[in-house]
Structure formats: structure tokens, C-alpha cells
Amino acid sequence: MTTTDTKITLSESDIPTHFYNIAPDLPTPLEPPLHPGTKQPIGPEDLAPIFPMELIKQEVSQEPFIEIPDEVRDIYRLYRPSPLYRARALEEALDTPAHIYYKSEHVSPVGSHKLNTALMQAWANKQEGVKRLATETGAGQWGSALACACQLMGLECMVYMVRISYDQKPYRKVMMKTYGADVVASPSNLTNAGRAILEKHPDSPGSLGLAISEAVEDAAGRDDTKYSLGSVLNHVLLHQTIIGQEAKKQMEIAGEYPDVLIGCHGGGSNFGGIALPFVRDKIKDGKTDLRVIAVEPGACATLTQGKREYDFGDVAATTPLLMMHTLGHEFIPPPVHAGGLRYHGSAPIVSHLLNEGLIEAEAYFQGETFKSAIEFARCEGTIPAPETSHAVHSAMVHARKAKEEGKPTVILFNLSGHGHFDLASYQAYLDGTMDLNA
Ligand SMILES: *Cc1c(COP(=O)(O)O)cnc(C)c1O
């Protein structure tokens, strides 16, 4: 029996009690990260200067379920479980036999899924006596999430924000400061990495790679500080699996199971978050017909056009080498509006699943994704983040295909965030100044 509800909500007691770890369920083991110097698998001691031991353990864990601490679950109550919507107005506008569902992670206080991992990371650091976290932020979404999480957990937060965003996105900066974080433009004169650039290029606009170098140097140089990363790594995807676990319960209440599951892909965390609990069904419960699709920008088509090989996570080539689909660590993506999808690499877990044929990937250009995002907003009310517009567009592509084929396909996608801080990109589209083919 399918329900007639538009919005399927769960109670706070339905907040998942465990994170789901896909590593032990994979048909073949994940490839280990390698030391950038020796090219040998890295050990916990290599990561200990910048990450707390609990997160290092999670990174390599073979336990299928990892308990969520009560203090973290208590704070999740502020915004979880997030609702699952049936996009009835959109279905009607598309005149499709498809049933379209979306999981709304934009309801978090910071407007995206990123707070899910920020809270767990802040908690793990606090347990080990860390007083302060350092991180980088490009567009400002990750910095806002970590600033909020640090404040709620009682830690200090230091954010190195790429100079050009610092100047162009003043409200993200205000948001982080409202949560009590220190925010500096990167390159800054607080680190050797920043000073070296400033000496040569006083007007440098900065880059994400450089901001990472500054935040890591900050963390490695102080006993009270560790570093925090908002995507890509196994433990980050692990924390995001609460999205997919809730969505499975909600789909059960809806009386349906998805035929097509979709998430946008930058570093892989929101996609992995909704997808991994369903990929488990494919591996263990015979749900072999389920299609799971990661959607990326045509301008930074890591999964559809990248090579799968060991590569650095940062432009400066200092991080451990990760086995992933990559466009090369020196690849500088065009300045598309979906800042969160402009990453040269991919999550090792997502890359592994693609290689195993358990998931698929699609790429679209921003002209089509914004067109779809506006159509979605006019039907459903919510204005998606530019990153999320890729998932919205793919869902609409598959809904149209369902109509052509006359198949009542069930589509579920992750609405990873809202676009209220990115209205300049909507303005560019509406004014006709956007490069549609980037
Ligand atoms: C950061 C961000 C992304 C991209 O990061 P992933 O790790 O791939 O999820 C997608 N959507 C939103 C709203 C974001 O803030």
C-alpha cells in the first residue's frame, strides 16, 4: 500500500543508533592509502598528528555497524530525522508515471548534510582532549557546518577560507563568525604555506589546495588542535549513512522501494550517505535491479572521465595517496557555480563501487542543471543548492525516460542542501550571464 502523504516524517526515536560501514560488505577489499614518500600503506601513527584516534580507527574499521554516541544523537534531534518528500507537483508538471521522492538534508541549521559528519568529528576530537579544530573552506558550506558543530560541542574553530570566496561570499563568513569561529582569508600570514605565497603574490585569490595546506600546518603545529575534512574520506561517508538508513525506513512507510537512487557527487559524502545502505541491499539482499547513480558536473567529470589510480588529495601533493577516480591533482576545474563539486578526485569508496559495477555515474553541464533546479523550485518550493541541482536534473531526466517507456519507475534522490547562499548563481542564470556549457 502506498501512502498518499506528501511528507514522510519519523520520530526522534527513529534517528539511527549506528553508522553503517560498507567496508566489510564489499566484494573486494578497499585499496589502502599510501604514504606520499615511501609509497607504502600508511599506518595510524602517520595520521595521528592531524586526526583523533577514534576517527582513524573508523577510517580502517571492518565492523559493519559503529555505534553513534548519545551526545551526538541528542544534537541530531535538532534537525533529524529529516523528512522524505514525494514530489507530487513535479511529477504532475512532468506528466510522468514515475514516483519521485527526495530526502531533504537542507533542513539542517546550516542548510546542508555537512553538519552530520561535523558533529561526529567534533565529538571524537573533544573525547581525546582536543580544544580546537582547523579546517579549510571553499564556498563556505563546510566551514559553516564545522563552525556550528564546534560551537555546539564546546570547541574552538579556525577556518581558512579561500580568499576569493572570502571576498565574494561575505554572508558565509558572517555565519561562521556568528557560530563563534575564527575566519581568515587564505593565503594568510599565519602559516609558512600562506606567507610563502603572499611574498610572491600579495594579491593571490587562493585555492582550496592551499587552504588545506594552511589548515593542516596549523593543526600539525599545535598540541591543542587537530584538522577536520568534510568529504572524501571513509569516516566522512560513514557518518553520512544516517541519511540512507532513515530514507530506507521512510520508503518502507511509503510502501515503495526505489528503482533509481540518485545523489550529486563532489567528494562523495552526500551521495555515499544516501546510497551505501541501499548498496548493502544490492550486495546482501539481492536487490540487483536497483540503479544507483552519482551525478557530477560536466566541467569536473571525475567519475565519468577520470582515471582510476593513486593520486594526491591536494594540489600541493602533500596528503597520502588515495586510490580513486581522478582528473589529476593539478587539474584546476573551471569556475562553475557548484563550488562543492569542483574537486579533482573522488571518495575511494565511491570509486571502488563504480569499478565493481555496483553504481553508475552521469555528468551534466550547469545550463541544464539550473534549468531543472528552477523548474523544481517552482513546483516544490525549495531552491536547491547549485551542487544539488545536478541530482535534481538527473531525477528529472529519469522521470522523463519513465514517461517515454511508460514505466512507473520509483526515483529517490538526495536534496543535499538549499541554495539560499548561492542566489548569485541563480541570478547569473536568470540574467543570461551564466556560461551554460561549463
Ligand atoms: C559540499 C556539498 C556537496 C558536495 O560534497 P559531497 O561530499 O560530494 O556531498 C553537495 N551538496 C551540498 C549542498 C554541499 O554543501
Ligand as a Chemical Component Dictionary entry (heavy atoms), coordinates in Angstrom:
data_LIG
# 
_chem_comp.id                   LIG 
_chem_comp.type                 NON-POLYMER 
_chem_comp.pdbx_formal_charge   0 
_chem_comp.three_letter_code    LIG 
# 
loop_
_chem_comp_atom.comp_id 
_chem_comp_atom.atom_id 
_chem_comp_atom.alt_atom_id 
_chem_comp_atom.type_symbol 
_chem_comp_atom.charge 
_chem_comp_atom.model_Cartn_x 
_chem_comp_atom.model_Cartn_y 
_chem_comp_atom.model_Cartn_z 
_chem_comp_atom.pdbx_ordinal 
LIG C1 C1 C 0 29.595 20.191 -0.113 1  
LIG C2 C2 C 0 28.315 19.896 -0.770 2  
LIG C3 C3 C 0 28.208 18.924 -1.777 3  
LIG C4 C4 C 0 29.379 18.168 -2.322 4  
LIG O1 O1 O 0 30.079 17.389 -1.401 5  
LIG P1 P1 P 0 29.868 15.813 -1.280 6  
LIG O2 O2 O 0 30.903 15.411 -0.304 7  
LIG O3 O3 O 0 30.079 15.213 -2.639 8  
LIG O4 O4 O 0 28.495 15.598 -0.778 9  
LIG C5 C5 C 0 26.952 18.655 -2.313 10 
LIG N1 N1 N 0 25.864 19.341 -1.916 11 
LIG C6 C6 C 0 25.934 20.294 -0.950 12 
LIG C7 C7 C 0 24.692 21.026 -0.567 13 
LIG C8 C8 C 0 27.157 20.602 -0.347 14 
LIG O5 O5 O 0 27.218 21.548 0.593  15 
# 
loop_
_chem_comp_bond.comp_id 
_chem_comp_bond.atom_id_1 
_chem_comp_bond.atom_id_2 
_chem_comp_bond.value_order 
_chem_comp_bond.pdbx_ordinal 
LIG C1 C2 SING 1  
LIG C2 C3 SING 2  
LIG C2 C8 DOUB 3  
LIG C3 C4 SING 4  
LIG C3 C5 DOUB 5  
LIG C4 O1 SING 6  
LIG O1 P1 SING 7  
LIG P1 O2 DOUB 8  
LIG P1 O3 SING 9  
LIG P1 O4 SING 10 
LIG C5 N1 SING 11 
LIG N1 C6 DOUB 12 
LIG C6 C7 SING 13 
LIG C6 C8 SING 14 
LIG C8 O5 SING 15 
# 
